[in-house]
């Protein structure tokens, strides 16, 4: 029984390492090969929301991949700092905020527990930096379609953004 637990743990560890490697390849390799992406302005403002989202887009997934990344700018128009405390989508099993760090010359992604947006300032999520990691897609993404992302803030408010798939 101990052996099966060890084997099971090894498989889970290998799976997690594979997910990190694939996600890193997706975010860096694809963004570097694709070159600059022309982002059309896509602004969504929730009624009475202190946060404005603009330039929201999701990278179309390579064939066989179940993960991708989303990028956008979030602007806090209020007099108080706000934090994004969770991210979700009805079209994915898991969404989370990640940042890219370089450790010993290797690009790695690290999950961020929350994203602070100071009062009257904005934060931009872009390839090679902060981004929304989207994993466990429920269906393939089609270029030109919209992808819903729901942001939950520290004040309890929610903002749904429709990001353009490119």
PyMOL commands that set and color helices and strands:
alter all, ss='L'
color gray80, all
select helices_A, chain A and resi 2-34
alter helices_A, ss='H'
color red, helices_A
select strands_A, chain A and resi 44-45+51-58+67-76+82-88+92-103+106-111+115-117+122-125+131-137+146-153+158-165
alter strands_A, ss='S'
color yellow, strands_A
deselect
rebuild
show_as cartoon
